[in-house]
């Protein structure tokens, strides 16, 4: 099968490795590298099992990689002094302070230390579509612990909290804020509200997935992951920021390339270098009680490199998502990198498909 897209001659071994994945373990994927606005690699393709083409405009759900995009949007508001990370959320969102949440700051949520890491009322998947219902629920529930005391990954609550702050300050939902205020004329094919499902591929599991019912409501199982729901048009059209951003690998790589060069060359695509320097400092490096691993959370909700998932250089930062999607900025190289796939690897850890492509990339740079 043919791998589509572009790849400069010195990166052909990556194209060969990508083709092998499509033949053996994947059904549709994209891998992109953008360096200071120049596309070095933008390859994509599908296995022979797929009837429709996978082209440059094909979108897939990137799950928690979406967190990296809206946290990147938040950087602009911080740079404009519209948001102070040390301010209590209730300063911007009064009702959030109810039910013993008045002392929770923006930074507590961004670094997953707020205690509001799960929904404590049992939910159905369709409840995630109702923005006002979820916002009211978050306002009324008490945190599970004192802010700043523990790390619990906010799998599904995170995006509602951060993007509601953005909405209250700007008057725009995260879809409009991303396209109208952050990237403007840069035109990225990434959407928190995808009204056209024709260019969006359904996700599949890499193996038969068994639904496990648990009585304890956790950050992950309430509501439970449901691939049929994630593949539905109603999910794609709704704004569910923590796990509902749909994009191409090129759009994600371009976004992180903007941030990499804001830090390297002070290009001010999204944020000034001086501001980003402070925000990209590590907040903590503790074991996350939900993920059961150490995560290097920064002050602004992005993750510092902790392994090959974000390349070779320790300065790199980004976000990954359930299923294998990832995007990161490497300010040392001045580039953005992304891998996306429709085949779900049911893990929050490193996915060998993306990691092996990234290792090969650094061999060839």
ZAMARGU-4260 file (C-alpha; in steps of 0.2 Angstrom, whole numbers, plus 5000, padded with zeros to 4 digits):
<rodrens>
0) 5000/5000/5000 | 5006/5018/4997 | 5010/5030/5011 | 5002/5047/5006 | 5009/5064/5010
5) 5026/5072/5009 | 5043/5067/5017 | 5060/5075/5013 | 5073/5063/5006 | 5083/5061/5022
10) 5068/5055/5032 | 5063/5041/5020 | 5067/5028/5033 | 5052/5035/5043 | 5041/5033/5028
15) 5046/5015/5027 | 5043/5011/5045 | 5026/5020/5044 | 5021/5009/5029 | 5026/4994/5039
20) 5014/4999/5053 | 5000/5001/5041 | 5003/4984/5034 | 5005/4975/5051 | 4997/4984/5066
25) 4987/4999/5060 | 4972/5003/5050 | 4974/5022/5048 | 4986/5035/5055 | 4996/5051/5052
30) 5013/5057/5058 | 5019/5074/5055 | 5035/5085/5060 | 5035/5104/5057 | 5051/5114/5060
35) 5049/5133/5062 | 5034/5133/5050 | 5042/5121/5037 | 5034/5104/5035 | 5048/5091/5036
40) 5036/5076/5037 | 5018/5074/5034 | 5013/5056/5030 | 4997/5047/5032 | 4988/5032/5025
45) 4977/5017/5028 | 4977/4998/5027 | 4968/4989/5013 | 4954/4985/5025 | 4947/5003/5024
50) 4936/5008/5010 | 4938/5027/5011 | 4954/5036/5008 | 4964/5043/5023 | 4969/5060/5016
55) 4977/5076/5023 | 4960/5082/5029 | 4956/5066/5039 | 4952/5069/5057 | 4952/5057/5072
60) 4947/5060/5090 | 4964/5063/5099 | 4956/5061/5117 | 4967/5069/5130 | 4979/5076/5118
65) 4965/5089/5117 | 4971/5095/5134 | 4987/5100/5126 | 4978/5111/5114 | 4966/5120/5126
70) 4980/5122/5138 | 4990/5130/5124 | 4975/5142/5121 | 4975/5147/5139 | 4993/5153/5137
75) 4987/5167/5127 | 4976/5173/5141 | 4990/5172/5154 | 5001/5182/5142 | 4988/5195/5141
80) 4986/5196/5160 | 4968/5190/5159 | 4972/5175/5169 | 4983/5173/5185 | 4987/5155/5189
85) 4988/5158/5207 | 4971/5166/5208 | 4956/5155/5215 | 4945/5149/5201 | 4930/5157/5210
90) 4938/5174/5206 | 4933/5171/5188 | 4919/5158/5191 | 4910/5163/5207 | 4899/5147/5209
95) 4914/5136/5207 | 4919/5141/5225 | 4903/5133/5232 | 4905/5116/5242 | 4922/5119/5250
100) 4931/5123/5233 | 4935/5142/5236 | 4953/5139/5239 | 4956/5129/5223 | 4967/5139/5211
105) 4969/5138/5192 | 4986/5130/5194 | 4979/5117/5205 | 4967/5111/5191 | 4980/5113/5178
110) 4992/5102/5187 | 4979/5090/5192 | 4980/5093/5211 | 4963/5101/5214 | 4953/5087/5221
115) 4940/5089/5208 | 4947/5075/5197 | 4931/5064/5195 | 4912/5066/5194 | 4905/5060/5211
120) 4887/5058/5203 | 4885/5043/5192 | 4883/5049/5174 | 4878/5042/5157 | 4889/5045/5142
125) 4875/5057/5135 | 4877/5068/5150 | 4894/5074/5144 | 4884/5082/5130 | 4875/5094/5141
130) 4887/5108/5145 | 4876/5117/5158 | 4872/5101/5167 | 4891/5096/5169 | 4895/5114/5175
135) 4881/5114/5188 | 4887/5097/5194 | 4905/5103/5196 | 4899/5118/5205 | 4889/5108/5218
140) 4901/5094/5222 | 4915/5094/5235 | 4933/5090/5231 | 4940/5073/5236 | 4955/5081/5245
145) 4963/5097/5250 | 4970/5107/5235 | 4989/5104/5232 | 4990/5089/5243 | 4988/5075/5230
150) 4989/5072/5212 | 4974/5064/5203 | 4973/5065/5184 | 4957/5074/5180 | 4953/5063/5165
155) 4936/5071/5161 | 4933/5086/5173 | 4948/5095/5167 | 4942/5102/5151 | 4925/5108/5158
160) 4934/5118/5171 | 4948/5126/5161 | 4937/5129/5146 | 4923/5137/5156 | 4935/5149/5164
165) 4940/5153/5146 | 4922/5155/5141 | 4918/5167/5156 | 4933/5178/5152 | 4931/5179/5133
170) 4913/5175/5130 | 4919/5162/5118 | 4918/5143/5119 | 4935/5134/5116 | 4931/5130/5098
175) 4928/5149/5093 | 4942/5155/5105 | 4955/5143/5097 | 4951/5148/5079 | 4946/5166/5081
180) 4958/5172/5094 | 4973/5160/5096 | 4977/5153/5078 | 4967/5166/5068 | 4973/5165/5050
185) 4985/5150/5053 | 4970/5139/5049 | 4973/5122/5059 | 4962/5107/5055 | 4958/5104/5074
190) 4941/5106/5081 | 4933/5104/5098 | 4916/5105/5089 | 4916/5095/5073 | 4900/5098/5063
195) 4906/5088/5048 | 4908/5070/5052 | 4911/5065/5034 | 4930/5068/5035 | 4931/5059/5052
200) 4936/5041/5054 | 4928/5030/5067 | 4940/5023/5080 | 4943/5004/5083 | 4951/4994/5097
205) 4967/4986/5094 | 4960/4970/5103 | 4943/4965/5109 | 4938/4977/5123 | 4928/4970/5138
210) 4919/4983/5148 | 4922/4982/5166 | 4909/4988/5178 | 4915/4995/5194 | 4905/5002/5209
215) 4918/5015/5214 | 4916/5030/5203 | 4933/5035/5196 | 4940/5048/5185 | 4940/5035/5170
220) 4924/5025/5172 | 4911/5038/5176 | 4904/5038/5163 | 4913/5023/5156 | 4922/5023/5140
225) 4911/5019/5125 | 4918/5018/5108 | 4901/5018/5100 | 4897/5035/5109 | 4914/5042/5104
230) 4911/5038/5086 | 4894/5046/5085 | 4890/5062/5077 | 4882/5069/5093 | 4899/5067/5102
235) 4909/5075/5088 | 4897/5090/5087 | 4897/5093/5106 | 4911/5102/5116 | 4919/5089/5127
240) 4936/5097/5129 | 4945/5084/5139 | 4943/5070/5127 | 4934/5077/5112 | 4946/5086/5101
245) 4947/5080/5083 | 4962/5084/5072 | 4975/5079/5059 | 4993/5075/5064 | 4998/5090/5054
250) 4987/5102/5063 | 4994/5096/5080 | 5012/5097/5074 | 5009/5115/5068 | 5001/5120/5084
255) 5016/5113/5094 | 5028/5121/5082 | 5021/5138/5086 | 5025/5135/5104 | 5042/5128/5101
260) 5047/5143/5092 | 5039/5155/5103 | 5051/5148/5116 | 5066/5147/5105 | 5065/5162/5094
265) 5051/5173/5103 | 5041/5172/5087 | 5025/5176/5098 | 5014/5165/5088 | 5004/5162/5104
270) 5014/5168/5118 | 5029/5179/5122 | 5045/5169/5126 | 5047/5177/5143 | 5030/5172/5149
275) 5032/5154/5142 | 5048/5152/5151 | 5040/5154/5167 | 5025/5143/5163 | 5034/5128/5157
280) 5043/5125/5173 | 5038/5109/5183 | 5025/5111/5196 | 5028/5093/5203 | 5034/5076/5199
285) 5024/5065/5210 | 5016/5049/5208 | 4999/5052/5200 | 4986/5042/5210 | 4975/5039/5195
290) 4988/5035/5182 | 5000/5026/5194 | 5015/5034/5187 | 5026/5050/5189 | 5020/5064/5178
295) 5030/5080/5176 | 5016/5093/5176 | 5021/5111/5172 | 5012/5126/5179 | 5002/5128/5163
300) 4995/5110/5162 | 5007/5104/5149 | 5019/5089/5152 | 5038/5090/5152 | 5047/5076/5143
305) 5049/5060/5154 | 5053/5048/5141 | 5054/5045/5122 | 5036/5049/5119 | 5041/5067/5118
310) 5057/5065/5109 | 5076/5066/5114 | 5077/5083/5122 | 5073/5086/5141 | 5066/5103/5136
315) 5052/5096/5126 | 5034/5097/5132 | 5017/5092/5126 | 5002/5080/5129 | 4997/5063/5124
320) 4980/5054/5124 | 4972/5038/5127 | 4974/5027/5112 | 4991/5033/5106 | 4989/5050/5100
325) 5002/5063/5105 | 5009/5080/5101 | 5024/5089/5108 | 5035/5104/5106 | 5054/5103/5105
330) 5061/5120/5108 | 5079/5115/5106 | 5075/5109/5089 | 5062/5122/5086 | 5049/5109/5080
335) 5032/5101/5083 | 5028/5083/5081 | 5012/5073/5081 | 5006/5055/5079 | 4988/5050/5078
340) 4979/5034/5074 | 4961/5027/5073 | 4967/5010/5081 | 4966/5012/5100 | 4980/5006/5111
345) 4970/5005/5128 | 4984/5013/5138 | 4989/5030/5145 | 5007/5025/5143 | 5019/5026/5129
350) 5013/5018/5112 | 5027/5010/5103 | 5019/5015/5086 | 5022/5034/5089 | 5038/5031/5100
355) 5047/5021/5087 | 5044/5034/5074 | 5050/5048/5085 | 5066/5038/5089 | 5069/5036/5071
360) 5066/5054/5068 | 5080/5059/5081 | 5092/5047/5073 | 5090/5056/5056 | 5089/5074/5062
</rodrens>
